[in-house]
Amino acid sequence: MGWLTTSLTQRMVEIGALRDDRNVLFYASSFLQKPGAGAAVTSITHEDVNGLMAVIYGMDYTRGLTLLLHTPGGVTTAAESFVAYVCAKFPDVEVIVPTFAFSAGTMIAAGCDRIWMGRQSQLGPIDPQMPMPSTGRFVSAQAIVAQFEKATAEIKADTDTSLAYAPILQTMGPALVQEARVSLRYSEDTVATWLRTHMFSGDADADTKSKRAAHFLNDRDTHLDHSRRIDRDSARAQGLTVLDLEDNQDLQEAVLTAYHLMTILFERTPFAKVMYTHLGQSWLKNWAPTGG
């Protein structure tokens, strides 16, 4: 444990030095090592803002922040709070994605000034996932809206189809459909605003570019699956500022070493989610399986 944390701190310091003496924060989740912990433990939640406030205390706020991000995603409003806080505290925020930053993690990445990605790095669609009351399963908000609109259109065209669609519509209800529409709009509008304010700031076509990129990230019809890989070429094709991690071999080695140290930490401890800084400050969330 001591060797792991000491080595992790050293890598974080090294990353800061390689990025012109910036502050460094690693936000990491054990969703790969501890899948049984569940989303409430491993995903981005409002609780994280408390941890964020604790670990960045004592940093030099006149310098930029380099955020290493490894997450399956989480609550979109929590991601909004996360971005608002770091962007208010630091003059420049960049994200490095060692491997995965999905869903709300992609939102955070898009809310910053630039993104570093390697060949193995992945972002993911940001379309909201909503629980279905009848099953407890999560489904795409866009799928809910599309199914409802298809059903109502076909019923209007042929009332006999109402019998076939009745069970489906009963599981949705107008409130769920409206909530799905609002969630889709919220996700897309939030990312478009961040892109316009940060990554596309100063671009004469910032408004159009930000809306187009946000719609791409939010469009289930394009990605088909919420876990669909969005690599750096796809992100760049939407105008996002993405730098290649391989262009700085020392940085790539330090980042991937930090990532692998973090995976070992998750495997050998009860930690389910960690925030760790170049100052050696940490916020830890534990989880242990029940039963036996």
N, C-alpha and C positions, 0 to 999 in steps of 0.2 A: 504493500500500500504506500509506504513512504517513498520507495523508489519510483513508483508510478506517478505520484503527484509531483515529486521533484522534477522528473523528466518532462512531465506535461508543462510545468511552469517554465522550464528552460525552452521548450519549443515555442511557447507563447511569446516569450521575450524575444526569441529569434525572429518570429514572424513580425513582431512590432518593429524590430530593427531593420528588417528587409523591406518594410513598407514605410520607410522614412520616419521612424520613431513614433509610430501611432499607438494608440491604445488598442488592446486586443481582448475580445470576449468570445468564448466558445459556448454556444448554446447547443446542447446535444441531448438526444432522446435515445432510450434503450429499446425502441419499438422493434428492432430486429432481434435483439438478444432476449427480450422479455415480452413476447407477444401476448402472453397470458395476463399481463398487467392491465391491459385495456386502455382505451383512448382517454379516459378520465385521468389516468396517471401519466401516460407518455406523451400526450398531445399538448399543444399550446393552449393555455388557459389563462384566465384573469389572475390567477395566483402568481403567474410568472412575473408580473409587473413588480410585485413585492420583492421577488428574488433579484430582478434587474436593478431595482433601486439600491439593494444591499451591495451587490457585487461591483457596481461602478463607482461606489463611494470612494473618494480619494484619487480618482483618475484625473488626468490633466484635461480639462474640458476645452482648452484652447486648441487641442490637437484632434485629429480625426479618429474615428473608430473603425477597426477592422473586425467584422463579425463573422466568425465561422459558424455555419448553420447546418444542423443535421436534424431533421424533424419530419414526421409524417403529416404535419399540418395540425389543425385544431379549430378553435373557435375564432371566427373572423373578427369579431369585435375585440377579442384579446389581441389579435395580430395588429389591429388598428391602434390599440393603446401602446403596444410595443414599439411600433414605428414612430408614433407621435412622441414618445418619450425619448428615444435615442436621437431622433432628428432635432429635438429641442435642446438636447444636452451637448451635442457635438456638431462642429461646423461642416463635417463631411463624414458620411457613413458608407462603407463598402461592405459587400457580402462575399464571402468565399464559401462555395458549396463543395465540400470534399467528395460527397457521393449523392445524398438525397436531400432535397428541400421541397416537399410536396405541398399542394393545396394552400393552406394559410402560410406555410413556409415560403412558397412562391410569391405570395402577396407581400411578405416582408422583404424578400429580395427585390421585388419590383418597386418597393417603396424607398429604396436607397439610391445612392448616386451611381454605383456600378456593381457588376457581378463578376467574380472570377470563377471560371469553371474549367475542369479538366475533361478529358475524353470520357471519363467514367461518370461525370457529374450529371445529375438529372433534376430538372424542375418538373412540375406537374400542373394539370388543369386546376383552376380555382373555382369551378362551378360548385355551389353549395350542395351539401348532402343533407337530406332531411329524413327524420325517422317516420316510418309509416306506422300509424297507431295500431293497425290491425295485425302487424307482424313483428314490429320492433326493429325491422331491418332498415338500413339507411339506403335511400335511393336519390338519384340526381333530381334537384329541384326543376331543372329544365325538362326532365322526363315526365315529371308530374304535370307540368303545364302543358307539354305537348300531348300527353295522353288525354287530358281533360278537354283540350281544344279539339282534338280529333273526334272524341266521343260526342261532344255537343254538336259539331258540324255534321256528323253522320246521322245523328238523331233528328236534326232539323231537316235533313234531306230525305230521311226515311224513318218515320216514327216506329216502325216495327223493330228497328235495331235497339230501341230503348231497353227491351227485355235482356238483350245480350250485354249491354253496357251497365245495367243497373247495379250488379254486384261490384263492379269496378268503381263507379261513381260513389257508391256508399262508403267505400274505404277511404275516399279522398275528402269529400265535403268542400264547400266553397272557401272555408277559412284556410284549409291547408293549401289550396291552389293559390289563394291570394298571398299567403305567407311565402310560398315558393317564388312567386313573381317578385315580391319585395326583396327576398334574399338574393336573387339573381341580379337585380338592379343595384342593390347595395354593394355586392362584391365588385361588380364591374365599374361602378361609378367611383368607388374608393380607390381602386388601382389606377384608373384613368387620372384621377386627381393627383395621386402621388407621382405618377410618371410625368405629368405636366409640370409639377412643382420641383421635382428633383432631377431625374434622369434626362428628361427632355427640356429642362429649363434653358432658356435662351434660344431654343430652336424656333424659327419663324412659323413652322408648321406643327408646333408642339401639341396643340389641341386635337388636330386630326390624327396625328400619330399616336397620341396617348389613348384615344378612344378606340382606334383600330387594334392596337396591341392588347388593350384590356378585353376587348370583345373576343379576340382570338383565344386568350387564356381562359375565358369564361364559357366558350362555346362547346357544349357537349357533342353537337352534331359533327364538329371537326375532329374531336379527340376520341369519341365513342366510349372511352373508359376513363374513370376518374384517376386511375393510376398510370395513364398513358405517359410514356417518356417524352419530355420536351428537352432535347439536348441543346447545346450552345449554338449550333448552327440554326436550329429552329427559332431560338430566342432572338438571335441576331437578325434573322429575316424579318422579325416584327419591329426592328429598330432598337431593341434593348441594347444597352452598352454592356457587352460581355467581353472580358479579357481572357486569354488562354493561359491557364496555369502552367502549361509546359514552357511558355516563353521565359519563365523565371524558374530555372531548375532548383535553385536553393530554396525558393519559396515553396515550390511544389513538394520538395522533400520534407520541409518543416511541417507543412500542412498535413500531408498524409501520415507522417509520423505521429503528429498530435491526434489525428483521427484514429489511428490504430491503438494508440495508448488509451484513448477514451473507450474503445470497444473492449479492451482488456479490463478496464476499470468496471465497466458494466457487467462483465462476465464474472468477476471475482468479488463483487460487493452487492449489497442490496439496492444500490443506486438505480433509479429508473429514469431520472432526468437530472441534468447537471448544467449549471452555468459556472464557467471557470475563466479567470482573467490572468493577464500577464503579471499582475501583482500577487498572484497566488491566492486571491480571494475566491471563495466558492459558495454556491447555493446548491443544496442537494435535496432531491426528493427520493425517499426510499420506498421500496415495495418488496414484499416477500409473498410467495404463493401460500395459500392456506390449505389445510388438509394434509394428507400424507399417505 
